[in-house]
């Protein structure tokens, strides 16, 4: 570990990388031990990673012949990072060696977050390719002169024989003798081999081998000097000869040279099912030569290639292949059926039963789909039962019986990613719902209040649909208020002039500075380095690292995105297998700290600020940054500590795997000493936190403190125009500016009081009790969150429940906290975007949806208990 960063900086591919990118690169490297004599990869294997040598010596070979040796500080296999093409050579360890492996998928994932990484690697490979091209050109010139001299010394028949021999993979005199103008091929080849033994050699089996450079030269001359029809005719003739002899490899080669792809597909099928089937690497090489459009049109070939990818551990590539084949549009229903079945099998093989079931539901034949789904779930139940996981086995077995009865709607699966009102009819239904409100006899509401309610219903229906984007719907709602006479323009879009909107802008700018400077990444690594070398310490460290990031960065998605690659690298280094108990445990601790504890600080997420801005002015003045922290502290301590204890108890790995601090140290070494940008950002962040916490003493609005900090960051050069464009969530700011006026409008027209009366009537006398009011707010939030996204549901719930809270003698801040805390729970994955971001950000390696369900339910129970237990504390603070 100590020399890893030095080695990486000496590798030209990574020498020019920014230090924060280099630090994250360290986190995605996997340490591999290779004993002497072991083959790291073989020629023809799929390129899926590059390797850096830490210790030992390895040799690059072709057909068992050594080409070059590589030792400490050197690397090999780097072309796989960009192309993924089959390996052009084998690499064998000459001695016990330690390697650092960089997986292609992780490299590309890191490149998406840091384009500079891909840019530097591409620049290096292009330079090296240019140098190699120059060397190759010089070598080709020398070879060409030698071969031209050789051919000039041959007679016409010998030249013709050599040109035809170059068409064969291994020239066979018997096969050559069947070609035109190649009589007595064996005698003439013997004569040529005696004269030119360095480039033509007779093998023990009676065939001949041409020097690769000579064969390349002859083929190039043949293509240049002869019509393509003649060359294709020779390949066809040779293919028929080999097919008649049952030599599939040679027949496939010549058919591929002729581009007879349908015939090649048939021959591959015969070769695979023959008594002497080809090696998997050979089949993969055949399939890789197919044009994409031809391969995707053949269901058999798609399935064959997907099976090869799956056996090589490239399940995601196999799934992507099936998806591309379906998108290409199968020629028949049977073809589409076969592709869907294959995709479902591939999902099931990867343990992703939910996606497999969703795939089966895409089929048009619902009867067969139901039967296949039931069979798949029964198989899942058997698999879980065999593994001793009885609860999961029981759940899948019960679901299988439900599906077998044809009651698919009775089972809900966490697969939905977007809204519930899909298709073009969703927009019509949304506006129809708003129009219906205008027609209903709503007693106790003024005409402006009815119009406001109609626009809210329409907007809510569109938000449920998931399209158009939420900020477009919010702006459209403001326009509707103006056109319907509910509010003048200054009021409808007054949110853009509010201090809350400027507070959001300032906080977003601070978050962009923290991410750009690398300070957040450094803080996270420092906390992880301090964790005790056991599972309990690891869980606590990831949870606390998340809480620290919540204090610094207001974007929950940015925090969770940062946590993903750290989790993957940490689990690999510690040795937790993918989706194991240990891997899932540290992932849930990260989710807890980086996402679920987001309400600990007012600036912990933009949604907190959105909810705060929707509170009555008196409540806003009362709930300062410091008072927010003190008020929410017992709830957060109860839920955070309870969840951590459950994770430690439930997810403890069967065997202890102490963490190796070397990885974290290497990443910190790659970061180097704190930069000027980091020091500036940290100093300013401390000053801002102090300003927000001491607001009761100086009375300055937090918004202007934040904006002042933003100006300092821009003036100090920490933020520039590009960082402001990419680091600030402008769509969210548009949404918030448009919706900030909602609370004021509802109060003006009396809509909030009307909602409070409705809830009070529904609860009866129980509404006077704070406990009943909190429980009612929790239940309403849970119901709304099944339909609306979190950031959309929170402001609506805060406004709608504020007046109700006042009647129940609760501070409106408590119902805002209910909307934030309960709204951030998830019973199904589609309800929580940060959860999905972490799931996919860890390459689906950290945990499964099935593993997360108990955690989600336990955390929900802890939140409910936390609210009830915190009521006496809030009463003491005068909030209840």
Beta strands, then each sheet from edge to edge (+ up, - down):
strand 1: 30-34
strand 2: 39-41
strand 3: 49-55
strand 4: 58-62
strand 5: 65-70
strand 6: 75-76
strand 7: 90-93
strand 8: 97-103
strand 9: 200-202
strand 10: 208-210
sheet 1: 1+ 8- 3+ 6-
sheet 2: 2+ 7- 4+ 5-
sheet 3: 9+ 10-
end
